[in-house]
């Protein structure tokens, strides 16, 4: 296992798993924070894994995820903010 | 390269651990920004140093540049909604 694949594994297990756990418990706003953290952590994880597997054509995936995660969370925030 | 990527991974790990330990939404939001504003750029710069200058490196740095302002903007928007909900 190369250093980059090891870093990706550490990010997946040590950072992404707690973020997903946060996204599964609490009220709607707490789960949304878990979703934000999961999206924010998945991007560097994918970057590291892309270079770990030496497939730079996969770099479009974390770029699209970064843009869509930002827009998606803003939409969720708007929906949650309009709740009575 | 190893130091930059290691530092970025460490920032991400500590942020995730801090977010799990925090009790309220507003406390938890403080741990979102380091991931996007410190951890991801550190990892991207480390990977750019590792790979050298290619078109893929520009895509990698663009990815970090998109993430850089997204964290504070989302944290402030979420904080506003959370503040309104707790009022």
Backbone of each chain as nested JSON, in Angstrom:
{
  "chains": [
    {"id": "A", "residues": [
      {"number": 1, "name": "UNK", "atoms": {"N": [0.843, -1.193, 0.0], "CA": [0.0, 0.0, 0.0], "C": [0.884, 1.25, 0.0]}},
      {"number": 2, "name": "UNK", "atoms": {"N": [0.582, 2.149, -0.937], "CA": [1.391, 3.366, -0.987], "C": [0.962, 4.33, 0.113]}},
      {"number": 3, "name": "UNK", "atoms": {"N": [1.751, 5.385, 0.259], "CA": [1.463, 6.391, 1.273], "C": [0.121, 7.087, 1.009]}},
      {"number": 4, "name": "UNK", "atoms": {"N": [-0.146, 7.367, -0.285], "CA": [-1.389, 8.074, -0.615], "C": [-2.618, 7.209, -0.369]}},
      {"number": 5, "name": "UNK", "atoms": {"N": [-2.522, 5.924, -0.697], "CA": [-3.658, 5.032, -0.414], "C": [-3.87, 4.907, 1.086]}},
      {"number": 6, "name": "UNK", "atoms": {"N": [-2.773, 4.874, 1.855], "CA": [-2.878, 4.825, 3.315], "C": [-3.547, 6.08, 3.859]}},
      {"number": 7, "name": "UNK", "atoms": {"N": [-3.162, 7.253, 3.297], "CA": [-3.784, 8.509, 3.734], "C": [-5.273, 8.509, 3.402]}},
      {"number": 8, "name": "UNK", "atoms": {"N": [-5.624, 7.982, 2.228], "CA": [-7.036, 7.882, 1.862], "C": [-7.807, 6.978, 2.81]}},
      {"number": 9, "name": "UNK", "atoms": {"N": [-7.193, 5.858, 3.18], "CA": [-7.855, 4.936, 4.112], "C": [-8.047, 5.591, 5.477]}},
      {"number": 10, "name": "UNK", "atoms": {"N": [-7.013, 6.304, 5.939], "CA": [-7.112, 7.002, 7.229], "C": [-8.232, 8.04, 7.19]}},
      {"number": 11, "name": "UNK", "atoms": {"N": [-8.323, 8.786, 6.067], "CA": [-9.39, 9.785, 5.949], "C": [-10.764, 9.122, 5.926]}},
      {"number": 12, "name": "UNK", "atoms": {"N": [-10.869, 8.007, 5.207], "CA": [-12.166, 7.317, 5.119], "C": [-12.624, 6.828, 6.484]}},
      {"number": 13, "name": "UNK", "atoms": {"N": [-11.711, 6.18, 7.2], "CA": [-12.097, 5.542, 8.466], "C": [-12.116, 6.564, 9.612]}},
      {"number": 14, "name": "UNK", "atoms": {"N": [-11.093, 7.413, 9.662], "CA": [-10.944, 8.296, 10.822], "C": [-11.744, 9.57, 10.748]}},
      {"number": 15, "name": "UNK", "atoms": {"N": [-12.048, 10.063, 9.538], "CA": [-12.734, 11.346, 9.434], "C": [-14.12, 11.208, 8.809]}},
      {"number": 16, "name": "UNK", "atoms": {"N": [-14.216, 10.437, 7.723], "CA": [-15.511, 10.362, 7.03], "C": [-16.531, 9.56, 7.837]}},
      {"number": 17, "name": "UNK", "atoms": {"N": [-16.085, 8.491, 8.5], "CA": [-17.023, 7.677, 9.287], "C": [-17.666, 8.489, 10.418]}},
      {"number": 18, "name": "UNK", "atoms": {"N": [-16.899, 9.27, 11.231], "CA": [-17.554, 10.106, 12.24], "C": [-18.498, 11.144, 11.634]}},
      {"number": 19, "name": "UNK", "atoms": {"N": [-18.141, 11.692, 10.451], "CA": [-19.009, 12.696, 9.821], "C": [-20.336, 12.066, 9.377]}},
      {"number": 20, "name": "UNK", "atoms": {"N": [-20.257, 10.852, 8.822], "CA": [-21.49, 10.16, 8.428], "C": [-22.319, 9.827, 9.666]}},
      {"number": 21, "name": "UNK", "atoms": {"N": [-21.633, 9.439, 10.751], "CA": [-22.338, 9.171, 12.016], "C": [-23.077, 10.42, 12.491]}},
      {"number": 22, "name": "UNK", "atoms": {"N": [-22.438, 11.601, 12.369], "CA": [-23.096, 12.858, 12.741], "C": [-24.31, 13.118, 11.856]}},
      {"number": 23, "name": "UNK", "atoms": {"N": [-24.217, 12.698, 10.594], "CA": [-25.329, 12.916, 9.675], "C": [-26.503, 11.984, 9.903]}},
      {"number": 24, "name": "UNK", "atoms": {"N": [-26.353, 11.042, 10.812], "CA": [-27.416, 10.057, 11.041], "C": [-28.176, 10.296, 12.346]}},
      {"number": 25, "name": "UNK", "atoms": {"N": [-27.725, 11.238, 13.169], "CA": [-28.401, 11.413, 14.457], "C": [-28.688, 12.901, 14.715]}},
      {"number": 26, "name": "UNK", "atoms": {"N": [-29.611, 13.146, 15.645], "CA": [-29.97, 14.516, 15.986], "C": [-31.123, 15.031, 15.135]}},
      {"number": 27, "name": "UNK", "atoms": {"N": [-31.405, 16.321, 15.298], "CA": [-32.498, 16.908, 14.513], "C": [-32.008, 17.29, 13.107]}},
      {"number": 28, "name": "UNK", "atoms": {"N": [-32.898, 17.925, 12.327], "CA": [-32.597, 18.146, 10.904], "C": [-31.343, 18.995, 10.712]}},
      {"number": 29, "name": "UNK", "atoms": {"N": [-31.193, 20.045, 11.527], "CA": [-30.052, 20.937, 11.347], "C": [-28.741, 20.242, 11.728]}},
      {"number": 30, "name": "UNK", "atoms": {"N": [-28.789, 19.413, 12.768], "CA": [-27.581, 18.669, 13.157], "C": [-27.193, 17.663, 12.083]}},
      {"number": 31, "name": "UNK", "atoms": {"N": [-28.191, 17.033, 11.473], "CA": [-27.902, 16.081, 10.386], "C": [-27.345, 16.81, 9.167]}},
      {"number": 32, "name": "UNK", "atoms": {"N": [-27.835, 18.044, 8.937], "CA": [-27.323, 18.823, 7.799], "C": [-25.85, 19.182, 8.009]}},
      {"number": 33, "name": "UNK", "atoms": {"N": [-25.476, 19.498, 9.265], "CA": [-24.064, 19.777, 9.543], "C": [-23.229, 18.522, 9.275]}},
      {"number": 34, "name": "UNK", "atoms": {"N": [-23.768, 17.349, 9.629], "CA": [-23.079, 16.094, 9.324], "C": [-22.917, 15.899, 7.821]}},
      {"number": 35, "name": "UNK", "atoms": {"N": [-23.954, 16.284, 7.055], "CA": [-23.885, 16.176, 5.591], "C": [-22.828, 17.117, 5.027]}},
      {"number": 36, "name": "UNK", "atoms": {"N": [-22.779, 18.345, 5.557], "CA": [-21.754, 19.31, 5.112], "C": [-20.365, 18.783, 5.371]}},
      {"number": 37, "name": "UNK", "atoms": {"N": [-20.189, 18.255, 6.596], "CA": [-18.863, 17.754, 6.965], "C": [-18.483, 16.541, 6.108]}},
      {"number": 38, "name": "UNK", "atoms": {"N": [-19.471, 15.678, 5.828], "CA": [-19.202, 14.511, 4.978], "C": [-18.77, 14.943, 3.584]}},
      {"number": 39, "name": "UNK", "atoms": {"N": [-19.489, 15.925, 3.006], "CA": [-19.134, 16.41, 1.678], "C": [-17.754, 17.048, 1.668]}},
      {"number": 40, "name": "UNK", "atoms": {"N": [-17.485, 17.849, 2.716], "CA": [-16.187, 18.537, 2.784], "C": [-15.038, 17.545, 2.956]}},
      {"number": 41, "name": "UNK", "atoms": {"N": [-15.287, 16.435, 3.652], "CA": [-14.219, 15.453, 3.878], "C": [-14.068, 14.485, 2.703]}},
      {"number": 42, "name": "UNK", "atoms": {"N": [-15.177, 14.285, 1.97], "CA": [-15.106, 13.345, 0.843], "C": [-14.243, 13.902, -0.286]}},
      {"number": 43, "name": "UNK", "atoms": {"N": [-14.22, 15.242, -0.439], "CA": [-13.426, 15.837, -1.528], "C": [-11.919, 15.555, -1.348]}},
      {"number": 44, "name": "UNK", "atoms": {"N": [-11.301, 15.902, -0.19], "CA": [-9.872, 15.563, -0.05], "C": [-9.603, 14.064, -0.083]}},
      {"number": 45, "name": "UNK", "atoms": {"N": [-10.57, 13.268, 0.428], "CA": [-10.392, 11.807, 0.37], "C": [-10.304, 11.34, -1.079]}},
      {"number": 46, "name": "UNK", "atoms": {"N": [-11.207, 11.864, -1.925], "CA": [-11.188, 11.478, -3.343], "C": [-9.939, 11.978, -4.042]}},
      {"number": 47, "name": "UNK", "atoms": {"N": [-9.474, 13.191, -3.656], "CA": [-8.241, 13.712, -4.263], "C": [-7.068, 12.778, -3.97]}},
      {"number": 48, "name": "UNK", "atoms": {"N": [-6.964, 12.372, -2.705], "CA": [-5.847, 11.509, -2.307], "C": [-5.961, 10.143, -2.994]}},
      {"number": 49, "name": "UNK", "atoms": {"N": [-7.184, 9.605, -3.053], "CA": [-7.353, 8.28, -3.671], "C": [-7.098, 8.339, -5.179]}},
      {"number": 50, "name": "UNK", "atoms": {"N": [-7.485, 9.477, -5.815], "CA": [-7.228, 9.635, -7.253], "C": [-5.738, 9.52, -7.554]}},
      {"number": 51, "name": "UNK", "atoms": {"N": [-4.922, 10.234, -6.751], "CA": [-3.479, 10.166, -6.977], "C": [-2.904, 8.849, -6.462]}},
      {"number": 52, "name": "UNK", "atoms": {"N": [-3.55, 8.254, -5.445], "CA": [-3.1, 6.948, -4.943], "C": [-3.224, 5.876, -5.999]}},
      {"number": 53, "name": "UNK", "atoms": {"N": [-4.339, 5.918, -6.757], "CA": [-4.543, 4.939, -7.833], "C": [-3.949, 5.407, -9.163]}},
      {"number": 54, "name": "UNK", "atoms": {"N": [-3.371, 6.632, -9.161], "CA": [-2.712, 7.187, -10.349], "C": [-3.668, 7.309, -11.539]}},
      {"number": 55, "name": "UNK", "atoms": {"N": [-4.879, 7.742, -11.272], "CA": [-5.891, 7.926, -12.323], "C": [-6.364, 9.372, -12.266]}},
      {"number": 56, "name": "UNK", "atoms": {"N": [-5.591, 10.274, -12.845], "CA": [-5.92, 11.693, -12.7], "C": [-7.191, 12.084, -13.457]}},
      {"number": 57, "name": "UNK", "atoms": {"N": [-7.66, 11.231, -14.363], "CA": [-8.917, 11.56, -15.054], "C": [-10.094, 11.531, -14.088]}},
      {"number": 58, "name": "UNK", "atoms": {"N": [-9.928, 10.891, -12.927], "CA": [-11.011, 10.857, -11.938], "C": [-11.164, 12.18, -11.198]}},
      {"number": 59, "name": "UNK", "atoms": {"N": [-10.256, 13.151, -11.424], "CA": [-10.281, 14.396, -10.656], "C": [-11.548, 15.213, -10.881]}},
      {"number": 60, "name": "UNK", "atoms": {"N": [-12.25, 14.938, -11.961], "CA": [-13.48, 15.684, -12.231], "C": [-14.541, 15.34, -11.174]}},
      {"number": 61, "name": "UNK", "atoms": {"N": [-14.452, 14.137, -10.598], "CA": [-15.473, 13.709, -9.628], "C": [-15.434, 14.569, -8.351]}},
      {"number": 62, "name": "UNK", "atoms": {"N": [-14.261, 14.739, -7.676], "CA": [-14.259, 15.628, -6.505], "C": [-14.581, 17.08, -6.843]}},
      {"number": 63, "name": "UNK", "atoms": {"N": [-14.23, 17.527, -8.069], "CA": [-14.553, 18.911, -8.446], "C": [-16.064, 19.101, -8.545]}},
      {"number": 64, "name": "UNK", "atoms": {"N": [-16.734, 18.147, -9.202], "CA": [-18.199, 18.228, -9.326], "C": [-18.84, 18.067, -7.947]}},
      {"number": 65, "name": "UNK", "atoms": {"N": [-18.285, 17.185, -7.129], "CA": [-18.832, 17.001, -5.779], "C": [-18.724, 18.291, -4.973]}},
      {"number": 66, "name": "UNK", "atoms": {"N": [-17.58, 18.989, -5.079], "CA": [-17.393, 20.227, -4.323], "C": [-18.439, 21.262, -4.709]}},
      {"number": 67, "name": "UNK", "atoms": {"N": [-18.709, 21.386, -6.01], "CA": [-19.695, 22.378, -6.47], "C": [-21.106, 21.964, -6.057]}},
      {"number": 68, "name": "UNK", "atoms": {"N": [-21.451, 20.692, -6.3], "CA": [-22.821, 20.239, -6.025], "C": [-23.103, 20.176, -4.526]}},
      {"number": 69, "name": "UNK", "atoms": {"N": [-22.096, 19.825, -3.741], "CA": [-22.289, 19.763, -2.284], "C": [-22.596, 21.156, -1.746]}},
      {"number": 70, "name": "UNK", "atoms": {"N": [-21.866, 22.16, -2.228], "CA": [-22.097, 23.549, -1.817], "C": [-23.524, 23.979, -2.165]}},
      {"number": 71, "name": "UNK", "atoms": {"N": [-23.914, 23.745, -3.432], "CA": [-25.251, 24.158, -3.866], "C": [-26.334, 23.379, -3.135]}},
      {"number": 72, "name": "UNK", "atoms": {"N": [-26.111, 22.08, -2.939], "CA": [-27.109, 21.248, -2.28], "C": [-27.359, 21.667, -0.845]}},
      {"number": 73, "name": "UNK", "atoms": {"N": [-26.294, 21.98, -0.127], "CA": [-26.461, 22.399, 1.274], "C": [-27.189, 23.736, 1.344]}},
      {"number": 74, "name": "UNK", "atoms": {"N": [-26.907, 24.644, 0.389], "CA": [-27.622, 25.93, 0.38], "C": [-29.124, 25.71, 0.156]}},
      {"number": 75, "name": "UNK", "atoms": {"N": [-29.472, 24.771, -0.73], "CA": [-30.892, 24.474, -0.967], "C": [-31.526, 23.913, 0.306]}},
      {"number": 76, "name": "UNK", "atoms": {"N": [-30.844, 22.961, 0.962], "CA": [-31.373, 22.392, 2.207], "C": [-31.542, 23.476, 3.272]}},
      {"number": 77, "name": "UNK", "atoms": {"N": [-30.576, 24.403, 3.339], "CA": [-30.659, 25.472, 4.341], "C": [-31.863, 26.368, 4.063]}},
      {"number": 78, "name": "UNK", "atoms": {"N": [-32.112, 26.628, 2.796], "CA": [-33.264, 27.466, 2.447], "C": [-34.562, 26.767, 2.853]}},
      {"number": 79, "name": "UNK", "atoms": {"N": [-34.625, 25.454, 2.588], "CA": [-35.829, 24.705, 2.955], "C": [-36.008, 24.668, 4.473]}},
      {"number": 80, "name": "UNK", "atoms": {"N": [-34.907, 24.454, 5.206], "CA": [-34.998, 24.39, 6.673], "C": [-35.311, 25.76, 7.267]}},
      {"number": 81, "name": "UNK", "atoms": {"N": [-34.791, 26.828, 6.63], "CA": [-35.012, 28.171, 7.149], "C": [-36.446, 28.627, 7.006]}},
      {"number": 82, "name": "UNK", "atoms": {"N": [-37.179, 28.059, 6.025], "CA": [-38.571, 28.462, 5.803], "C": [-39.557, 27.655, 6.64]}},
      {"number": 83, "name": "UNK", "atoms": {"N": [-39.029, 26.721, 7.449], "CA": [-39.952, 25.915, 8.254], "C": [-40.605, 26.771, 9.326]}},
      {"number": 84, "name": "UNK", "atoms": {"N": [-41.888, 26.549, 9.607], "CA": [-42.549, 27.331, 10.658], "C": [-42.034, 26.972, 12.043]}}
    ]},
    {"id": "B", "residues": [
      {"number": 1, "name": "UNK", "atoms": {"N": [6.102, 17.067, 0.426], "CA": [4.832, 16.49, -0.024], "C": [4.201, 15.679, 1.09]}},
      {"number": 2, "name": "UNK", "atoms": {"N": [5.011, 14.822, 1.725], "CA": [4.481, 13.993, 2.823], "C": [4.028, 14.852, 3.987]}},
      {"number": 3, "name": "UNK", "atoms": {"N": [4.822, 15.894, 4.286], "CA": [4.468, 16.761, 5.42], "C": [3.168, 17.492, 5.146]}},
      {"number": 4, "name": "UNK", "atoms": {"N": [3.016, 18.029, 3.92], "CA": [1.802, 18.783, 3.582], "C": [0.569, 17.878, 3.624]}},
      {"number": 5, "name": "UNK", "atoms": {"N": [0.671, 16.709, 2.992], "CA": [-0.482, 15.794, 2.978], "C": [-0.769, 15.301, 4.392]}},
      {"number": 6, "name": "UNK", "atoms": {"N": [0.285, 14.982, 5.144], "CA": [0.103, 14.521, 6.53], "C": [-0.56, 15.587, 7.382]}},
      {"number": 7, "name": "UNK", "atoms": {"N": [-0.133, 16.85, 7.207], "CA": [-0.746, 17.929, 7.977], "C": [-2.213, 18.1, 7.6]}},
      {"number": 8, "name": "UNK", "atoms": {"N": [-2.516, 18.006, 6.293], "CA": [-3.904, 18.123, 5.848], "C": [-4.772, 17.009, 6.4]}},
      {"number": 9, "name": "UNK", "atoms": {"N": [-4.253, 15.788, 6.358], "CA": [-5.005, 14.64, 6.897], "C": [-5.227, 14.821, 8.401]}},
      {"number": 10, "name": "UNK", "atoms": {"N": [-4.2, 15.326, 9.089], "CA": [-4.314, 15.531, 10.543], "C": [-5.39, 16.573, 10.857]}},
      {"number": 11, "name": "UNK", "atoms": {"N": [-5.404, 17.672, 10.079], "CA": [-6.437, 18.704, 10.282], "C": [-7.827, 18.104, 10.088]}},
      {"number": 12, "name": "UNK", "atoms": {"N": [-7.993, 17.286, 9.029], "CA": [-9.294, 16.656, 8.766], "C": [-9.697, 15.731, 9.907]}},
      {"number": 13, "name": "UNK", "atoms": {"N": [-8.739, 14.926, 10.393], "CA": [-9.044, 13.984, 11.479], "C": [-9.438, 14.729, 12.748]}},
      {"number": 14, "name": "UNK", "atoms": {"N": [-8.678, 15.771, 13.11], "CA": [-8.968, 16.516, 14.336], "C": [-10.308, 17.241, 14.221]}},
      {"number": 15, "name": "UNK", "atoms": {"N": [-10.606, 17.755, 13.018], "CA": [-11.888, 18.439, 12.838], "C": [-13.051, 17.469, 13.009]}},
      {"number": 16, "name": "UNK", "atoms": {"N": [-12.923, 16.278, 12.429], "CA": [-14.001, 15.29, 12.564], "C": [-14.165, 14.889, 14.026]}},
      {"number": 17, "name": "UNK", "atoms": {"N": [-13.043, 14.687, 14.736], "CA": [-13.129, 14.316, 16.15], "C": [-13.755, 15.44, 16.968]}},
      {"number": 18, "name": "UNK", "atoms": {"N": [-13.372, 16.687, 16.667], "CA": [-13.948, 17.827, 17.381], "C": [-15.433, 17.966, 17.116]}},
      {"number": 19, "name": "UNK", "atoms": {"N": [-15.848, 17.719, 15.869], "CA": [-17.272, 17.828, 15.537], "C": [-18.09, 16.776, 16.272]}},
      {"number": 20, "name": "UNK", "atoms": {"N": [-17.525, 15.584, 16.45], "CA": [-18.257, 14.542, 17.187], "C": [-18.358, 14.922, 18.658]}},
      {"number": 21, "name": "UNK", "atoms": {"N": [-17.301, 15.539, 19.204], "CA": [-17.287, 15.904, 20.629], "C": [-18.193, 17.093, 20.935]}},
      {"number": 22, "name": "UNK", "atoms": {"N": [-18.396, 18.005, 19.959], "CA": [-19.177, 19.22, 20.209], "C": [-20.633, 18.865, 20.488]}},
      {"number": 23, "name": "UNK", "atoms": {"N": [-21.265, 19.68, 21.336], "CA": [-22.624, 19.347, 21.771], "C": [-23.704, 20.023, 20.916]}},
      {"number": 24, "name": "UNK", "atoms": {"N": [-23.511, 21.311, 20.6], "CA": [-24.567, 22.038, 19.889], "C": [-24.183, 22.231, 18.418]}},
      {"number": 25, "name": "UNK", "atoms": {"N": [-25.187, 22.628, 17.619], "CA": [-24.948, 22.85, 16.187], "C": [-23.94, 23.974, 15.984]}},
      {"number": 26, "name": "UNK", "atoms": {"N": [-24.091, 25.061, 16.761], "CA": [-23.194, 26.206, 16.576], "C": [-21.761, 25.85, 16.951]}},
      {"number": 27, "name": "UNK", "atoms": {"N": [-21.588, 25.02, 18.0], "CA": [-20.23, 24.561, 18.34], "C": [-19.661, 23.683, 17.228]}},
      {"number": 28, "name": "UNK", "atoms": {"N": [-20.539, 22.832, 16.694], "CA": [-20.102, 21.868, 15.679], "C": [-19.678, 22.569, 14.388]}},
      {"number": 29, "name": "UNK", "atoms": {"N": [-20.311, 23.717, 14.107], "CA": [-19.999, 24.448, 12.867], "C": [-18.554, 24.934, 12.832]}},
      {"number": 30, "name": "UNK", "atoms": {"N": [-17.976, 25.172, 14.033], "CA": [-16.594, 25.661, 14.066], "C": [-15.613, 24.658, 13.476]}},
      {"number": 31, "name": "UNK", "atoms": {"N": [-16.003, 23.387, 13.432], "CA": [-15.07, 22.355, 12.951], "C": [-15.237, 22.074, 11.463]}},
      {"number": 32, "name": "UNK", "atoms": {"N": [-16.196, 22.771, 10.827], "CA": [-16.409, 22.562, 9.394], "C": [-15.386, 23.344, 8.57]}},
      {"number": 33, "name": "UNK", "atoms": {"N": [-15.145, 24.586, 8.99], "CA": [-14.285, 25.477, 8.198], "C": [-12.835, 25.01, 8.085]}},
      {"number": 34, "name": "UNK", "atoms": {"N": [-12.197, 24.477, 9.16], "CA": [-10.805, 24.02, 8.988], "C": [-10.638, 22.966, 7.901]}},
      {"number": 35, "name": "UNK", "atoms": {"N": [-11.655, 22.111, 7.704], "CA": [-11.547, 21.07, 6.672], "C": [-11.462, 21.699, 5.295]}},
      {"number": 36, "name": "UNK", "atoms": {"N": [-12.348, 22.688, 5.031], "CA": [-12.382, 23.269, 3.688], "C": [-11.301, 24.327, 3.483]}},
      {"number": 37, "name": "UNK", "atoms": {"N": [-10.94, 25.056, 4.537], "CA": [-10.027, 26.19, 4.362], "C": [-8.576, 25.863, 4.665]}},
      {"number": 38, "name": "UNK", "atoms": {"N": [-8.324, 24.799, 5.417], "CA": [-6.938, 24.437, 5.753], "C": [-6.602, 23.023, 5.247]}},
      {"number": 39, "name": "UNK", "atoms": {"N": [-7.439, 22.046, 5.616], "CA": [-7.124, 20.645, 5.314], "C": [-7.071, 20.351, 3.829]}},
      {"number": 40, "name": "UNK", "atoms": {"N": [-8.151, 20.725, 3.106], "CA": [-8.193, 20.43, 1.669], "C": [-7.106, 21.172, 0.882]}},
      {"number": 41, "name": "UNK", "atoms": {"N": [-6.892, 22.508, 1.111], "CA": [-5.781, 23.157, 0.392], "C": [-4.42, 22.55, 0.708]}},
      {"number": 42, "name": "UNK", "atoms": {"N": [-4.183, 22.156, 1.959], "CA": [-2.89, 21.533, 2.294], "C": [-2.697, 20.241, 1.511]}},
      {"number": 43, "name": "UNK", "atoms": {"N": [-3.754, 19.413, 1.475], "CA": [-3.669, 18.141, 0.748], "C": [-3.489, 18.401, -0.748]}},
      {"number": 44, "name": "UNK", "atoms": {"N": [-4.225, 19.396, -1.287], "CA": [-4.12, 19.698, -2.72], "C": [-2.722, 20.209, -3.068]}},
      {"number": 45, "name": "UNK", "atoms": {"N": [-2.17, 21.083, -2.223], "CA": [-0.818, 21.594, -2.505], "C": [0.204, 20.462, -2.397]}},
      {"number": 46, "name": "UNK", "atoms": {"N": [0.027, 19.591, -1.405], "CA": [0.929, 18.444, -1.258], "C": [0.874, 17.538, -2.481]}},
      {"number": 47, "name": "UNK", "atoms": {"N": [-0.352, 17.285, -2.996], "CA": [-0.486, 16.44, -4.187], "C": [0.086, 17.139, -5.421]}},
      {"number": 48, "name": "UNK", "atoms": {"N": [-0.072, 18.495, -5.493], "CA": [0.483, 19.244, -6.623], "C": [2.013, 19.167, -6.609]}},
      {"number": 49, "name": "UNK", "atoms": {"N": [2.606, 19.27, -5.423], "CA": [4.068, 19.142, -5.317], "C": [4.499, 17.733, -5.729]}},
      {"number": 50, "name": "UNK", "atoms": {"N": [3.697, 16.75, -5.318], "CA": [4.001, 15.345, -5.63], "C": [3.926, 15.086, -7.133]}},
      {"number": 51, "name": "UNK", "atoms": {"N": [2.914, 15.67, -7.798], "CA": [2.651, 15.323, -9.201], "C": [3.41, 16.198, -10.181]}},
      {"number": 52, "name": "UNK", "atoms": {"N": [3.775, 17.427, -9.77], "CA": [4.392, 18.341, -10.719], "C": [3.325, 19.091, -11.509]}},
      {"number": 53, "name": "UNK", "atoms": {"N": [3.759, 19.962, -12.427], "CA": [2.802, 20.812, -13.15], "C": [2.246, 20.108, -14.379]}},
      {"number": 54, "name": "UNK", "atoms": {"N": [0.954, 19.773, -14.32], "CA": [0.227, 19.212, -15.457], "C": [-1.125, 19.893, -15.521]}},
      {"number": 55, "name": "UNK", "atoms": {"N": [-1.917, 19.517, -16.523], "CA": [-3.292, 20.0, -16.588], "C": [-4.086, 19.465, -15.4]}},
      {"number": 56, "name": "UNK", "atoms": {"N": [-3.798, 18.221, -15.009], "CA": [-4.496, 17.628, -13.861], "C": [-4.201, 18.396, -12.581]}},
      {"number": 57, "name": "UNK", "atoms": {"N": [-2.996, 18.962, -12.476], "CA": [-2.654, 19.737, -11.284], "C": [-3.505, 21.0, -11.201]}},
      {"number": 58, "name": "UNK", "atoms": {"N": [-3.773, 21.609, -12.371], "CA": [-4.638, 22.787, -12.386], "C": [-6.045, 22.418, -11.913]}},
      {"number": 59, "name": "UNK", "atoms": {"N": [-6.528, 21.241, -12.338], "CA": [-7.852, 20.769, -11.905], "C": [-7.866, 20.54, -10.398]}},
      {"number": 60, "name": "UNK", "atoms": {"N": [-6.775, 19.976, -9.906], "CA": [-6.633, 19.717, -8.463], "C": [-6.678, 21.019, -7.668]}},
      {"number": 61, "name": "UNK", "atoms": {"N": [-5.94, 22.03, -8.139], "CA": [-5.913, 23.311, -7.437], "C": [-7.246, 24.048, -7.582]}},
      {"number": 62, "name": "UNK", "atoms": {"N": [-7.925, 23.843, -8.733], "CA": [-9.257, 24.426, -8.9], "C": [-10.23, 23.839, -7.885]}},
      {"number": 63, "name": "UNK", "atoms": {"N": [-10.082, 22.545, -7.65], "CA": [-10.914, 21.854, -6.66], "C": [-10.729, 22.501, -5.279]}},
      {"number": 64, "name": "UNK", "atoms": {"N": [-9.472, 22.733, -4.898], "CA": [-9.184, 23.367, -3.606], "C": [-9.703, 24.802, -3.596]}},
      {"number": 65, "name": "UNK", "atoms": {"N": [-9.607, 25.497, -4.743], "CA": [-10.071, 26.884, -4.813], "C": [-11.587, 26.969, -4.684]}},
      {"number": 66, "name": "UNK", "atoms": {"N": [-12.293, 25.949, -5.179], "CA": [-13.756, 25.927, -5.014], "C": [-14.106, 25.67, -3.554]}},
      {"number": 67, "name": "UNK", "atoms": {"N": [-13.351, 24.782, -2.915], "CA": [-13.641, 24.423, -1.52], "C": [-13.323, 25.565, -0.556]}},
      {"number": 68, "name": "UNK", "atoms": {"N": [-12.324, 26.372, -0.91], "CA": [-11.802, 27.373, 0.028], "C": [-12.871, 28.352, 0.512]}},
      {"number": 69, "name": "UNK", "atoms": {"N": [-13.665, 28.996, -0.391], "CA": [-14.685, 29.91, 0.134], "C": [-15.976, 29.207, 0.546]}},
      {"number": 70, "name": "UNK", "atoms": {"N": [-16.165, 27.944, 0.117], "CA": [-17.443, 27.269, 0.369], "C": [-17.676, 27.032, 1.863]}},
      {"number": 71, "name": "UNK", "atoms": {"N": [-16.617, 26.668, 2.591], "CA": [-16.767, 26.343, 4.015], "C": [-17.266, 27.508, 4.841]}},
      {"number": 72, "name": "UNK", "atoms": {"N": [-16.577, 28.67, 4.813], "CA": [-17.055, 29.814, 5.607], "C": [-18.449, 30.288, 5.201]}},
      {"number": 73, "name": "UNK", "atoms": {"N": [-18.75, 30.265, 3.883], "CA": [-20.076, 30.709, 3.439], "C": [-21.155, 29.787, 4.001]}},
      {"number": 74, "name": "UNK", "atoms": {"N": [-20.931, 28.473, 3.881], "CA": [-21.919, 27.513, 4.388], "C": [-22.034, 27.59, 5.905]}},
      {"number": 75, "name": "UNK", "atoms": {"N": [-20.898, 27.766, 6.586], "CA": [-20.937, 27.841, 8.05], "C": [-21.725, 29.061, 8.501]}},
      {"number": 76, "name": "UNK", "atoms": {"N": [-21.537, 30.194, 7.825], "CA": [-22.269, 31.385, 8.242], "C": [-23.757, 31.248, 7.926]}},
      {"number": 77, "name": "UNK", "atoms": {"N": [-24.088, 30.649, 6.766], "CA": [-25.503, 30.458, 6.419], "C": [-26.165, 29.482, 7.389]}},
      {"number": 78, "name": "UNK", "atoms": {"N": [-25.458, 28.395, 7.727], "CA": [-26.015, 27.424, 8.679], "C": [-26.157, 28.054, 10.062]}},
      {"number": 79, "name": "UNK", "atoms": {"N": [-25.16, 28.845, 10.458], "CA": [-25.214, 29.505, 11.762], "C": [-26.395, 30.442, 11.86]}},
      {"number": 80, "name": "UNK", "atoms": {"N": [-26.697, 31.121, 10.754], "CA": [-27.851, 32.031, 10.769], "C": [-29.151, 31.253, 10.977]}},
      {"number": 81, "name": "UNK", "atoms": {"N": [-29.297, 30.136, 10.238], "CA": [-30.523, 29.327, 10.383], "C": [-30.594, 28.725, 11.784]}},
      {"number": 82, "name": "UNK", "atoms": {"N": [-29.456, 28.263, 12.31], "CA": [-29.452, 27.657, 13.651], "C": [-29.782, 28.703, 14.711]}},
      {"number": 83, "name": "UNK", "atoms": {"N": [-29.259, 29.905, 14.545], "CA": [-29.536, 30.981, 15.502], "C": [-31.017, 31.339, 15.494]}},
      {"number": 84, "name": "UNK", "atoms": {"N": [-31.595, 31.379, 14.287], "CA": [-33.02, 31.702, 14.172], "C": [-33.862, 30.589, 14.797]}},
      {"number": 85, "name": "UNK", "atoms": {"N": [-33.413, 29.346, 14.653], "CA": [-34.182, 28.221, 15.19], "C": [-34.147, 28.188, 16.708]}},
      {"number": 86, "name": "UNK", "atoms": {"N": [-33.025, 28.623, 17.313], "CA": [-32.904, 28.559, 18.77], "C": [-33.482, 29.788, 19.456]}},
      {"number": 87, "name": "UNK", "atoms": {"N": [-33.806, 30.839, 18.652], "CA": [-34.292, 32.084, 19.258], "C": [-35.714, 31.92, 19.773]}}
    ]}
  ]
}
